[in-house]
Amino acid sequence: AMKSGTPIDIEKKYNAGANKKTGVGMNSAKLDAETEEMHHDRVSLSLGKAMQQGRQNQGWTQKDLAQKICEKPQVVQDYESGKAIPNNQLISKLERALGVHLRGKQAGEPLGPKQK
């Protein structure tokens, strides 16, 4: 069309190329508001205290512990303060790094020898 000299129609398409998801689902909005019916579980303060005590027994800072488990220092801080949403895989990594039970009846006690 350009070579032959004929005019080209150019019109701007409204919201073209905008790959945005609009609106928020009802359930996710309720979770974000953290109403009484639906809320995110948080780690217990006893887990945070056991973590902190185990870390201090090792002589580590939060940053040192985070490096040992390949996580960000903010993650360790959130777990110690009780603000984090529990992740069992991460808690297991913390238990192995600290050598201390963080869950259950044995929370705060040292891990036993490895079972074969």
Phi and psi restraints in degrees (range 20) as a CNS / XPLOR table:
assign (resid 1 and name C) (resid 2 and name N)
       (resid 2 and name CA) (resid 2 and name C) 1.0 -70.6 20.0 2
assign (resid 2 and name N) (resid 2 and name CA)
       (resid 2 and name C) (resid 3 and name N) 1.0 -37.3 20.0 2
assign (resid 2 and name C) (resid 3 and name N)
       (resid 3 and name CA) (resid 3 and name C) 1.0 -67.7 20.0 2
assign (resid 3 and name N) (resid 3 and name CA)
       (resid 3 and name C) (resid 4 and name N) 1.0 -37.1 20.0 2
assign (resid 3 and name C) (resid 4 and name N)
       (resid 4 and name CA) (resid 4 and name C) 1.0 -79.2 20.0 2
assign (resid 4 and name N) (resid 4 and name CA)
       (resid 4 and name C) (resid 5 and name N) 1.0 -13.3 20.0 2
assign (resid 4 and name C) (resid 5 and name N)
       (resid 5 and name CA) (resid 5 and name C) 1.0 87.9 20.0 2
assign (resid 5 and name N) (resid 5 and name CA)
       (resid 5 and name C) (resid 6 and name N) 1.0 7.9 20.0 2
assign (resid 5 and name C) (resid 6 and name N)
       (resid 6 and name CA) (resid 6 and name C) 1.0 -77.6 20.0 2
assign (resid 6 and name N) (resid 6 and name CA)
       (resid 6 and name C) (resid 7 and name N) 1.0 146.4 20.0 2
assign (resid 6 and name C) (resid 7 and name N)
       (resid 7 and name CA) (resid 7 and name C) 1.0 -66.8 20.0 2
assign (resid 7 and name N) (resid 7 and name CA)
       (resid 7 and name C) (resid 8 and name N) 1.0 148.4 20.0 2
assign (resid 7 and name C) (resid 8 and name N)
       (resid 8 and name CA) (resid 8 and name C) 1.0 -108.7 20.0 2
assign (resid 8 and name N) (resid 8 and name CA)
       (resid 8 and name C) (resid 9 and name N) 1.0 131.7 20.0 2
assign (resid 8 and name C) (resid 9 and name N)
       (resid 9 and name CA) (resid 9 and name C) 1.0 -80.2 20.0 2
assign (resid 9 and name N) (resid 9 and name CA)
       (resid 9 and name C) (resid 10 and name N) 1.0 123.9 20.0 2
assign (resid 9 and name C) (resid 10 and name N)
       (resid 10 and name CA) (resid 10 and name C) 1.0 -123.7 20.0 2
assign (resid 10 and name N) (resid 10 and name CA)
       (resid 10 and name C) (resid 11 and name N) 1.0 119.3 20.0 2
assign (resid 10 and name C) (resid 11 and name N)
       (resid 11 and name CA) (resid 11 and name C) 1.0 -132.4 20.0 2
assign (resid 11 and name N) (resid 11 and name CA)
       (resid 11 and name C) (resid 12 and name N) 1.0 139.3 20.0 2
assign (resid 11 and name C) (resid 12 and name N)
       (resid 12 and name CA) (resid 12 and name C) 1.0 -81.7 20.0 2
assign (resid 12 and name N) (resid 12 and name CA)
       (resid 12 and name C) (resid 13 and name N) 1.0 126.5 20.0 2
assign (resid 12 and name C) (resid 13 and name N)
       (resid 13 and name CA) (resid 13 and name C) 1.0 -85.9 20.0 2
assign (resid 13 and name N) (resid 13 and name CA)
       (resid 13 and name C) (resid 14 and name N) 1.0 134.9 20.0 2
assign (resid 13 and name C) (resid 14 and name N)
       (resid 14 and name CA) (resid 14 and name C) 1.0 -71.2 20.0 2
assign (resid 14 and name N) (resid 14 and name CA)
       (resid 14 and name C) (resid 15 and name N) 1.0 124.1 20.0 2
assign (resid 14 and name C) (resid 15 and name N)
       (resid 15 and name CA) (resid 15 and name C) 1.0 61.3 20.0 2
assign (resid 15 and name N) (resid 15 and name CA)
       (resid 15 and name C) (resid 16 and name N) 1.0 29.6 20.0 2
assign (resid 15 and name C) (resid 16 and name N)
       (resid 16 and name CA) (resid 16 and name C) 1.0 -73.3 20.0 2
assign (resid 16 and name N) (resid 16 and name CA)
       (resid 16 and name C) (resid 17 and name N) 1.0 137.2 20.0 2
assign (resid 16 and name C) (resid 17 and name N)
       (resid 17 and name CA) (resid 17 and name C) 1.0 78.0 20.0 2
assign (resid 17 and name N) (resid 17 and name CA)
       (resid 17 and name C) (resid 18 and name N) 1.0 -2.5 20.0 2
assign (resid 17 and name C) (resid 18 and name N)
       (resid 18 and name CA) (resid 18 and name C) 1.0 -86.0 20.0 2
assign (resid 18 and name N) (resid 18 and name CA)
       (resid 18 and name C) (resid 19 and name N) 1.0 104.8 20.0 2
assign (resid 18 and name C) (resid 19 and name N)
       (resid 19 and name CA) (resid 19 and name C) 1.0 -95.4 20.0 2
assign (resid 19 and name N) (resid 19 and name CA)
       (resid 19 and name C) (resid 20 and name N) 1.0 60.1 20.0 2
assign (resid 19 and name C) (resid 20 and name N)
       (resid 20 and name CA) (resid 20 and name C) 1.0 -103.5 20.0 2
assign (resid 20 and name N) (resid 20 and name CA)
       (resid 20 and name C) (resid 21 and name N) 1.0 143.9 20.0 2
assign (resid 20 and name C) (resid 21 and name N)
       (resid 21 and name CA) (resid 21 and name C) 1.0 -94.4 20.0 2
assign (resid 21 and name N) (resid 21 and name CA)
       (resid 21 and name C) (resid 22 and name N) 1.0 121.8 20.0 2
assign (resid 21 and name C) (resid 22 and name N)
       (resid 22 and name CA) (resid 22 and name C) 1.0 -101.6 20.0 2
assign (resid 22 and name N) (resid 22 and name CA)
       (resid 22 and name C) (resid 23 and name N) 1.0 149.7 20.0 2
assign (resid 22 and name C) (resid 23 and name N)
       (resid 23 and name CA) (resid 23 and name C) 1.0 81.9 20.0 2
assign (resid 23 and name N) (resid 23 and name CA)
       (resid 23 and name C) (resid 24 and name N) 1.0 156.1 20.0 2
assign (resid 23 and name C) (resid 24 and name N)
       (resid 24 and name CA) (resid 24 and name C) 1.0 -122.8 20.0 2
assign (resid 24 and name N) (resid 24 and name CA)
       (resid 24 and name C) (resid 25 and name N) 1.0 134.4 20.0 2
assign (resid 24 and name C) (resid 25 and name N)
       (resid 25 and name CA) (resid 25 and name C) 1.0 -61.4 20.0 2
assign (resid 25 and name N) (resid 25 and name CA)
       (resid 25 and name C) (resid 26 and name N) 1.0 153.1 20.0 2
assign (resid 25 and name C) (resid 26 and name N)
       (resid 26 and name CA) (resid 26 and name C) 1.0 -61.2 20.0 2
assign (resid 26 and name N) (resid 26 and name CA)
       (resid 26 and name C) (resid 27 and name N) 1.0 -44.1 20.0 2
assign (resid 26 and name C) (resid 27 and name N)
       (resid 27 and name CA) (resid 27 and name C) 1.0 -66.4 20.0 2
assign (resid 27 and name N) (resid 27 and name CA)
       (resid 27 and name C) (resid 28 and name N) 1.0 -41.0 20.0 2
assign (resid 27 and name C) (resid 28 and name N)
       (resid 28 and name CA) (resid 28 and name C) 1.0 -68.5 20.0 2
assign (resid 28 and name N) (resid 28 and name CA)
       (resid 28 and name C) (resid 29 and name N) 1.0 -33.4 20.0 2
assign (resid 28 and name C) (resid 29 and name N)
       (resid 29 and name CA) (resid 29 and name C) 1.0 -65.5 20.0 2
assign (resid 29 and name N) (resid 29 and name CA)
       (resid 29 and name C) (resid 30 and name N) 1.0 -39.0 20.0 2
assign (resid 29 and name C) (resid 30 and name N)
       (resid 30 and name CA) (resid 30 and name C) 1.0 -67.1 20.0 2
assign (resid 30 and name N) (resid 30 and name CA)
       (resid 30 and name C) (resid 31 and name N) 1.0 -39.7 20.0 2
assign (resid 30 and name C) (resid 31 and name N)
       (resid 31 and name CA) (resid 31 and name C) 1.0 -64.7 20.0 2
assign (resid 31 and name N) (resid 31 and name CA)
       (resid 31 and name C) (resid 32 and name N) 1.0 -39.9 20.0 2
assign (resid 31 and name C) (resid 32 and name N)
       (resid 32 and name CA) (resid 32 and name C) 1.0 -65.0 20.0 2
assign (resid 32 and name N) (resid 32 and name CA)
       (resid 32 and name C) (resid 33 and name N) 1.0 -35.0 20.0 2
assign (resid 32 and name C) (resid 33 and name N)
       (resid 33 and name CA) (resid 33 and name C) 1.0 -75.1 20.0 2
assign (resid 33 and name N) (resid 33 and name CA)
       (resid 33 and name C) (resid 34 and name N) 1.0 -17.1 20.0 2
assign (resid 33 and name C) (resid 34 and name N)
       (resid 34 and name CA) (resid 34 and name C) 1.0 51.2 20.0 2
assign (resid 34 and name N) (resid 34 and name CA)
       (resid 34 and name C) (resid 35 and name N) 1.0 60.9 20.0 2
assign (resid 34 and name C) (resid 35 and name N)
       (resid 35 and name CA) (resid 35 and name C) 1.0 -73.4 20.0 2
assign (resid 35 and name N) (resid 35 and name CA)
       (resid 35 and name C) (resid 36 and name N) 1.0 176.3 20.0 2
assign (resid 35 and name C) (resid 36 and name N)
       (resid 36 and name CA) (resid 36 and name C) 1.0 -68.0 20.0 2
assign (resid 36 and name N) (resid 36 and name CA)
       (resid 36 and name C) (resid 37 and name N) 1.0 -33.1 20.0 2
assign (resid 36 and name C) (resid 37 and name N)
       (resid 37 and name CA) (resid 37 and name C) 1.0 -72.1 20.0 2
assign (resid 37 and name N) (resid 37 and name CA)
       (resid 37 and name C) (resid 38 and name N) 1.0 -42.3 20.0 2
assign (resid 37 and name C) (resid 38 and name N)
       (resid 38 and name CA) (resid 38 and name C) 1.0 -128.2 20.0 2
assign (resid 38 and name N) (resid 38 and name CA)
       (resid 38 and name C) (resid 39 and name N) 1.0 122.4 20.0 2
assign (resid 38 and name C) (resid 39 and name N)
       (resid 39 and name CA) (resid 39 and name C) 1.0 -152.5 20.0 2
assign (resid 39 and name N) (resid 39 and name CA)
       (resid 39 and name C) (resid 40 and name N) 1.0 156.9 20.0 2
assign (resid 39 and name C) (resid 40 and name N)
       (resid 40 and name CA) (resid 40 and name C) 1.0 -76.3 20.0 2
assign (resid 40 and name N) (resid 40 and name CA)
       (resid 40 and name C) (resid 41 and name N) 1.0 137.6 20.0 2
assign (resid 40 and name C) (resid 41 and name N)
       (resid 41 and name CA) (resid 41 and name C) 1.0 -73.5 20.0 2
assign (resid 41 and name N) (resid 41 and name CA)
       (resid 41 and name C) (resid 42 and name N) 1.0 146.8 20.0 2
assign (resid 41 and name C) (resid 42 and name N)
       (resid 42 and name CA) (resid 42 and name C) 1.0 -118.6 20.0 2
assign (resid 42 and name N) (resid 42 and name CA)
       (resid 42 and name C) (resid 43 and name N) 1.0 159.4 20.0 2
assign (resid 42 and name C) (resid 43 and name N)
       (resid 43 and name CA) (resid 43 and name C) 1.0 -69.6 20.0 2
assign (resid 43 and name N) (resid 43 and name CA)
       (resid 43 and name C) (resid 44 and name N) 1.0 151.6 20.0 2
assign (resid 43 and name C) (resid 44 and name N)
       (resid 44 and name CA) (resid 44 and name C) 1.0 -77.8 20.0 2
assign (resid 44 and name N) (resid 44 and name CA)
       (resid 44 and name C) (resid 45 and name N) 1.0 156.2 20.0 2
assign (resid 44 and name C) (resid 45 and name N)
       (resid 45 and name CA) (resid 45 and name C) 1.0 -68.5 20.0 2
assign (resid 45 and name N) (resid 45 and name CA)
       (resid 45 and name C) (resid 46 and name N) 1.0 -27.0 20.0 2
assign (resid 45 and name C) (resid 46 and name N)
       (resid 46 and name CA) (resid 46 and name C) 1.0 -65.5 20.0 2
assign (resid 46 and name N) (resid 46 and name CA)
       (resid 46 and name C) (resid 47 and name N) 1.0 -35.8 20.0 2
assign (resid 46 and name C) (resid 47 and name N)
       (resid 47 and name CA) (resid 47 and name C) 1.0 -65.0 20.0 2
assign (resid 47 and name N) (resid 47 and name CA)
       (resid 47 and name C) (resid 48 and name N) 1.0 -42.9 20.0 2
assign (resid 47 and name C) (resid 48 and name N)
       (resid 48 and name CA) (resid 48 and name C) 1.0 -62.7 20.0 2
assign (resid 48 and name N) (resid 48 and name CA)
       (resid 48 and name C) (resid 49 and name N) 1.0 -41.2 20.0 2
assign (resid 48 and name C) (resid 49 and name N)
       (resid 49 and name CA) (resid 49 and name C) 1.0 -67.7 20.0 2
assign (resid 49 and name N) (resid 49 and name CA)
       (resid 49 and name C) (resid 50 and name N) 1.0 -40.4 20.0 2
assign (resid 49 and name C) (resid 50 and name N)
       (resid 50 and name CA) (resid 50 and name C) 1.0 -64.5 20.0 2
assign (resid 50 and name N) (resid 50 and name CA)
       (resid 50 and name C) (resid 51 and name N) 1.0 -39.3 20.0 2
assign (resid 50 and name C) (resid 51 and name N)
       (resid 51 and name CA) (resid 51 and name C) 1.0 -61.8 20.0 2
assign (resid 51 and name N) (resid 51 and name CA)
       (resid 51 and name C) (resid 52 and name N) 1.0 -48.3 20.0 2
assign (resid 51 and name C) (resid 52 and name N)
       (resid 52 and name CA) (resid 52 and name C) 1.0 -62.1 20.0 2
assign (resid 52 and name N) (resid 52 and name CA)
       (resid 52 and name C) (resid 53 and name N) 1.0 -42.8 20.0 2
assign (resid 52 and name C) (resid 53 and name N)
       (resid 53 and name CA) (resid 53 and name C) 1.0 -66.9 20.0 2
assign (resid 53 and name N) (resid 53 and name CA)
       (resid 53 and name C) (resid 54 and name N) 1.0 -43.1 20.0 2
assign (resid 53 and name C) (resid 54 and name N)
       (resid 54 and name CA) (resid 54 and name C) 1.0 -62.8 20.0 2
assign (resid 54 and name N) (resid 54 and name CA)
       (resid 54 and name C) (resid 55 and name N) 1.0 -39.1 20.0 2
assign (resid 54 and name C) (resid 55 and name N)
       (resid 55 and name CA) (resid 55 and name C) 1.0 -66.3 20.0 2
assign (resid 55 and name N) (resid 55 and name CA)
       (resid 55 and name C) (resid 56 and name N) 1.0 -43.3 20.0 2
assign (resid 55 and name C) (resid 56 and name N)
       (resid 56 and name CA) (resid 56 and name C) 1.0 -69.7 20.0 2
assign (resid 56 and name N) (resid 56 and name CA)
       (resid 56 and name C) (resid 57 and name N) 1.0 -31.9 20.0 2
assign (resid 56 and name C) (resid 57 and name N)
       (resid 57 and name CA) (resid 57 and name C) 1.0 -64.4 20.0 2
assign (resid 57 and name N) (resid 57 and name CA)
       (resid 57 and name C) (resid 58 and name N) 1.0 -33.3 20.0 2
assign (resid 57 and name C) (resid 58 and name N)
       (resid 58 and name CA) (resid 58 and name C) 1.0 -78.9 20.0 2
assign (resid 58 and name N) (resid 58 and name CA)
       (resid 58 and name C) (resid 59 and name N) 1.0 -16.9 20.0 2
assign (resid 58 and name C) (resid 59 and name N)
       (resid 59 and name CA) (resid 59 and name C) 1.0 80.0 20.0 2
assign (resid 59 and name N) (resid 59 and name CA)
       (resid 59 and name C) (resid 60 and name N) 1.0 27.1 20.0 2
assign (resid 59 and name C) (resid 60 and name N)
       (resid 60 and name CA) (resid 60 and name C) 1.0 -101.5 20.0 2
assign (resid 60 and name N) (resid 60 and name CA)
       (resid 60 and name C) (resid 61 and name N) 1.0 152.5 20.0 2
assign (resid 60 and name C) (resid 61 and name N)
       (resid 61 and name CA) (resid 61 and name C) 1.0 -89.2 20.0 2
assign (resid 61 and name N) (resid 61 and name CA)
       (resid 61 and name C) (resid 62 and name N) 1.0 172.7 20.0 2
assign (resid 61 and name C) (resid 62 and name N)
       (resid 62 and name CA) (resid 62 and name C) 1.0 -61.5 20.0 2
assign (resid 62 and name N) (resid 62 and name CA)
       (resid 62 and name C) (resid 63 and name N) 1.0 -36.7 20.0 2
assign (resid 62 and name C) (resid 63 and name N)
       (resid 63 and name CA) (resid 63 and name C) 1.0 -65.4 20.0 2
assign (resid 63 and name N) (resid 63 and name CA)
       (resid 63 and name C) (resid 64 and name N) 1.0 -41.2 20.0 2
assign (resid 63 and name C) (resid 64 and name N)
       (resid 64 and name CA) (resid 64 and name C) 1.0 -60.9 20.0 2
assign (resid 64 and name N) (resid 64 and name CA)
       (resid 64 and name C) (resid 65 and name N) 1.0 -46.0 20.0 2
assign (resid 64 and name C) (resid 65 and name N)
       (resid 65 and name CA) (resid 65 and name C) 1.0 -63.2 20.0 2
assign (resid 65 and name N) (resid 65 and name CA)
       (resid 65 and name C) (resid 66 and name N) 1.0 -42.1 20.0 2
assign (resid 65 and name C) (resid 66 and name N)
       (resid 66 and name CA) (resid 66 and name C) 1.0 -60.3 20.0 2
assign (resid 66 and name N) (resid 66 and name CA)
       (resid 66 and name C) (resid 67 and name N) 1.0 -40.2 20.0 2
assign (resid 66 and name C) (resid 67 and name N)
       (resid 67 and name CA) (resid 67 and name C) 1.0 -66.5 20.0 2
assign (resid 67 and name N) (resid 67 and name CA)
       (resid 67 and name C) (resid 68 and name N) 1.0 -36.8 20.0 2
assign (resid 67 and name C) (resid 68 and name N)
       (resid 68 and name CA) (resid 68 and name C) 1.0 -66.6 20.0 2
assign (resid 68 and name N) (resid 68 and name CA)
       (resid 68 and name C) (resid 69 and name N) 1.0 -31.7 20.0 2
assign (resid 68 and name C) (resid 69 and name N)
       (resid 69 and name CA) (resid 69 and name C) 1.0 -103.6 20.0 2
assign (resid 69 and name N) (resid 69 and name CA)
       (resid 69 and name C) (resid 70 and name N) 1.0 7.7 20.0 2
assign (resid 69 and name C) (resid 70 and name N)
       (resid 70 and name CA) (resid 70 and name C) 1.0 59.6 20.0 2
assign (resid 70 and name N) (resid 70 and name CA)
       (resid 70 and name C) (resid 71 and name N) 1.0 46.9 20.0 2
assign (resid 70 and name C) (resid 71 and name N)
       (resid 71 and name CA) (resid 71 and name C) 1.0 -130.1 20.0 2
assign (resid 71 and name N) (resid 71 and name CA)
       (resid 71 and name C) (resid 72 and name N) 1.0 171.5 20.0 2
assign (resid 71 and name C) (resid 72 and name N)
       (resid 72 and name CA) (resid 72 and name C) 1.0 -80.7 20.0 2
assign (resid 72 and name N) (resid 72 and name CA)
       (resid 72 and name C) (resid 73 and name N) 1.0 149.1 20.0 2
assign (resid 72 and name C) (resid 73 and name N)
       (resid 73 and name CA) (resid 73 and name C) 1.0 -58.1 20.0 2
assign (resid 73 and name N) (resid 73 and name CA)
       (resid 73 and name C) (resid 74 and name N) 1.0 -29.0 20.0 2
assign (resid 73 and name C) (resid 74 and name N)
       (resid 74 and name CA) (resid 74 and name C) 1.0 -62.5 20.0 2
assign (resid 74 and name N) (resid 74 and name CA)
       (resid 74 and name C) (resid 75 and name N) 1.0 -34.0 20.0 2
assign (resid 74 and name C) (resid 75 and name N)
       (resid 75 and name CA) (resid 75 and name C) 1.0 -64.5 20.0 2
assign (resid 75 and name N) (resid 75 and name CA)
       (resid 75 and name C) (resid 76 and name N) 1.0 -45.7 20.0 2
assign (resid 75 and name C) (resid 76 and name N)
       (resid 76 and name CA) (resid 76 and name C) 1.0 -62.9 20.0 2
assign (resid 76 and name N) (resid 76 and name CA)
       (resid 76 and name C) (resid 77 and name N) 1.0 -42.2 20.0 2
assign (resid 76 and name C) (resid 77 and name N)
       (resid 77 and name CA) (resid 77 and name C) 1.0 -62.5 20.0 2
assign (resid 77 and name N) (resid 77 and name CA)
       (resid 77 and name C) (resid 78 and name N) 1.0 -42.3 20.0 2
assign (resid 77 and name C) (resid 78 and name N)
       (resid 78 and name CA) (resid 78 and name C) 1.0 -65.1 20.0 2
assign (resid 78 and name N) (resid 78 and name CA)
       (resid 78 and name C) (resid 79 and name N) 1.0 -38.8 20.0 2
assign (resid 78 and name C) (resid 79 and name N)
       (resid 79 and name CA) (resid 79 and name C) 1.0 -67.5 20.0 2
assign (resid 79 and name N) (resid 79 and name CA)
       (resid 79 and name C) (resid 80 and name N) 1.0 -41.0 20.0 2
assign (resid 79 and name C) (resid 80 and name N)
       (resid 80 and name CA) (resid 80 and name C) 1.0 -68.8 20.0 2
assign (resid 80 and name N) (resid 80 and name CA)
       (resid 80 and name C) (resid 81 and name N) 1.0 -32.6 20.0 2
assign (resid 80 and name C) (resid 81 and name N)
       (resid 81 and name CA) (resid 81 and name C) 1.0 -88.2 20.0 2
assign (resid 81 and name N) (resid 81 and name CA)
       (resid 81 and name C) (resid 82 and name N) 1.0 -6.5 20.0 2
assign (resid 81 and name C) (resid 82 and name N)
       (resid 82 and name CA) (resid 82 and name C) 1.0 83.5 20.0 2
assign (resid 82 and name N) (resid 82 and name CA)
       (resid 82 and name C) (resid 83 and name N) 1.0 16.5 20.0 2
assign (resid 82 and name C) (resid 83 and name N)
       (resid 83 and name CA) (resid 83 and name C) 1.0 -94.5 20.0 2
assign (resid 83 and name N) (resid 83 and name CA)
       (resid 83 and name C) (resid 84 and name N) 1.0 -12.7 20.0 2
assign (resid 83 and name C) (resid 84 and name N)
       (resid 84 and name CA) (resid 84 and name C) 1.0 -81.3 20.0 2
assign (resid 84 and name N) (resid 84 and name CA)
       (resid 84 and name C) (resid 85 and name N) 1.0 152.3 20.0 2
assign (resid 84 and name C) (resid 85 and name N)
       (resid 85 and name CA) (resid 85 and name C) 1.0 -86.0 20.0 2
assign (resid 85 and name N) (resid 85 and name CA)
       (resid 85 and name C) (resid 86 and name N) 1.0 126.1 20.0 2
assign (resid 85 and name C) (resid 86 and name N)
       (resid 86 and name CA) (resid 86 and name C) 1.0 -61.9 20.0 2
assign (resid 86 and name N) (resid 86 and name CA)
       (resid 86 and name C) (resid 87 and name N) 1.0 139.1 20.0 2
assign (resid 86 and name C) (resid 87 and name N)
       (resid 87 and name CA) (resid 87 and name C) 1.0 -132.1 20.0 2
assign (resid 87 and name N) (resid 87 and name CA)
       (resid 87 and name C) (resid 88 and name N) 1.0 111.5 20.0 2
assign (resid 87 and name C) (resid 88 and name N)
       (resid 88 and name CA) (resid 88 and name C) 1.0 -61.6 20.0 2
assign (resid 88 and name N) (resid 88 and name CA)
       (resid 88 and name C) (resid 89 and name N) 1.0 -33.8 20.0 2
assign (resid 88 and name C) (resid 89 and name N)
       (resid 89 and name CA) (resid 89 and name C) 1.0 -64.7 20.0 2
assign (resid 89 and name N) (resid 89 and name CA)
       (resid 89 and name C) (resid 90 and name N) 1.0 -42.4 20.0 2
assign (resid 89 and name C) (resid 90 and name N)
       (resid 90 and name CA) (resid 90 and name C) 1.0 -69.4 20.0 2
assign (resid 90 and name N) (resid 90 and name CA)
       (resid 90 and name C) (resid 91 and name N) 1.0 -38.4 20.0 2
assign (resid 90 and name C) (resid 91 and name N)
       (resid 91 and name CA) (resid 91 and name C) 1.0 -64.3 20.0 2
assign (resid 91 and name N) (resid 91 and name CA)
       (resid 91 and name C) (resid 92 and name N) 1.0 -37.7 20.0 2
assign (resid 91 and name C) (resid 92 and name N)
       (resid 92 and name CA) (resid 92 and name C) 1.0 -63.6 20.0 2
assign (resid 92 and name N) (resid 92 and name CA)
       (resid 92 and name C) (resid 93 and name N) 1.0 -40.7 20.0 2
assign (resid 92 and name C) (resid 93 and name N)
       (resid 93 and name CA) (resid 93 and name C) 1.0 -63.0 20.0 2
assign (resid 93 and name N) (resid 93 and name CA)
       (resid 93 and name C) (resid 94 and name N) 1.0 -39.8 20.0 2
assign (resid 93 and name C) (resid 94 and name N)
       (resid 94 and name CA) (resid 94 and name C) 1.0 -64.8 20.0 2
assign (resid 94 and name N) (resid 94 and name CA)
       (resid 94 and name C) (resid 95 and name N) 1.0 -42.7 20.0 2
assign (resid 94 and name C) (resid 95 and name N)
       (resid 95 and name CA) (resid 95 and name C) 1.0 -60.9 20.0 2
assign (resid 95 and name N) (resid 95 and name CA)
       (resid 95 and name C) (resid 96 and name N) 1.0 -45.0 20.0 2
assign (resid 95 and name C) (resid 96 and name N)
       (resid 96 and name CA) (resid 96 and name C) 1.0 -66.2 20.0 2
assign (resid 96 and name N) (resid 96 and name CA)
       (resid 96 and name C) (resid 97 and name N) 1.0 -39.9 20.0 2
assign (resid 96 and name C) (resid 97 and name N)
       (resid 97 and name CA) (resid 97 and name C) 1.0 -67.7 20.0 2
assign (resid 97 and name N) (resid 97 and name CA)
       (resid 97 and name C) (resid 98 and name N) 1.0 -41.9 20.0 2
assign (resid 97 and name C) (resid 98 and name N)
       (resid 98 and name CA) (resid 98 and name C) 1.0 -83.6 20.0 2
assign (resid 98 and name N) (resid 98 and name CA)
       (resid 98 and name C) (resid 99 and name N) 1.0 -22.7 20.0 2
assign (resid 98 and name C) (resid 99 and name N)
       (resid 99 and name CA) (resid 99 and name C) 1.0 72.6 20.0 2
assign (resid 99 and name N) (resid 99 and name CA)
       (resid 99 and name C) (resid 100 and name N) 1.0 28.2 20.0 2
assign (resid 99 and name C) (resid 100 and name N)
       (resid 100 and name CA) (resid 100 and name C) 1.0 -136.2 20.0 2
assign (resid 100 and name N) (resid 100 and name CA)
       (resid 100 and name C) (resid 101 and name N) 1.0 141.9 20.0 2
assign (resid 100 and name C) (resid 101 and name N)
       (resid 101 and name CA) (resid 101 and name C) 1.0 -70.2 20.0 2
assign (resid 101 and name N) (resid 101 and name CA)
       (resid 101 and name C) (resid 102 and name N) 1.0 135.3 20.0 2
assign (resid 101 and name C) (resid 102 and name N)
       (resid 102 and name CA) (resid 102 and name C) 1.0 -113.6 20.0 2
assign (resid 102 and name N) (resid 102 and name CA)
       (resid 102 and name C) (resid 103 and name N) 1.0 -10.9 20.0 2
assign (resid 102 and name C) (resid 103 and name N)
       (resid 103 and name CA) (resid 103 and name C) 1.0 -127.1 20.0 2
assign (resid 103 and name N) (resid 103 and name CA)
       (resid 103 and name C) (resid 104 and name N) 1.0 160.4 20.0 2
assign (resid 103 and name C) (resid 104 and name N)
       (resid 104 and name CA) (resid 104 and name C) 1.0 77.6 20.0 2
assign (resid 104 and name N) (resid 104 and name CA)
       (resid 104 and name C) (resid 105 and name N) 1.0 -163.9 20.0 2
assign (resid 104 and name C) (resid 105 and name N)
       (resid 105 and name CA) (resid 105 and name C) 1.0 -70.2 20.0 2
assign (resid 105 and name N) (resid 105 and name CA)
       (resid 105 and name C) (resid 106 and name N) 1.0 -24.0 20.0 2
assign (resid 105 and name C) (resid 106 and name N)
       (resid 106 and name CA) (resid 106 and name C) 1.0 -93.4 20.0 2
assign (resid 106 and name N) (resid 106 and name CA)
       (resid 106 and name C) (resid 107 and name N) 1.0 16.1 20.0 2
assign (resid 106 and name C) (resid 107 and name N)
       (resid 107 and name CA) (resid 107 and name C) 1.0 -55.9 20.0 2
assign (resid 107 and name N) (resid 107 and name CA)
       (resid 107 and name C) (resid 108 and name N) 1.0 129.9 20.0 2
assign (resid 107 and name C) (resid 108 and name N)
       (resid 108 and name CA) (resid 108 and name C) 1.0 93.4 20.0 2
assign (resid 108 and name N) (resid 108 and name CA)
       (resid 108 and name C) (resid 109 and name N) 1.0 -14.4 20.0 2
assign (resid 108 and name C) (resid 109 and name N)
       (resid 109 and name CA) (resid 109 and name C) 1.0 -87.9 20.0 2
assign (resid 109 and name N) (resid 109 and name CA)
       (resid 109 and name C) (resid 110 and name N) 1.0 151.1 20.0 2
assign (resid 109 and name C) (resid 110 and name N)
       (resid 110 and name CA) (resid 110 and name C) 1.0 -65.3 20.0 2
assign (resid 110 and name N) (resid 110 and name CA)
       (resid 110 and name C) (resid 111 and name N) 1.0 150.4 20.0 2
assign (resid 110 and name C) (resid 111 and name N)
       (resid 111 and name CA) (resid 111 and name C) 1.0 -68.8 20.0 2
assign (resid 111 and name N) (resid 111 and name CA)
       (resid 111 and name C) (resid 112 and name N) 1.0 142.8 20.0 2
assign (resid 111 and name C) (resid 112 and name N)
       (resid 112 and name CA) (resid 112 and name C) 1.0 -79.1 20.0 2
assign (resid 112 and name N) (resid 112 and name CA)
       (resid 112 and name C) (resid 113 and name N) 1.0 178.5 20.0 2
assign (resid 112 and name C) (resid 113 and name N)
       (resid 113 and name CA) (resid 113 and name C) 1.0 -64.9 20.0 2
assign (resid 113 and name N) (resid 113 and name CA)
       (resid 113 and name C) (resid 114 and name N) 1.0 155.5 20.0 2
assign (resid 113 and name C) (resid 114 and name N)
       (resid 114 and name CA) (resid 114 and name C) 1.0 -65.9 20.0 2
assign (resid 114 and name N) (resid 114 and name CA)
       (resid 114 and name C) (resid 115 and name N) 1.0 135.3 20.0 2
assign (resid 114 and name C) (resid 115 and name N)
       (resid 115 and name CA) (resid 115 and name C) 1.0 -82.9 20.0 2
assign (resid 115 and name N) (resid 115 and name CA)
       (resid 115 and name C) (resid 116 and name N) 1.0 141.7 20.0 2
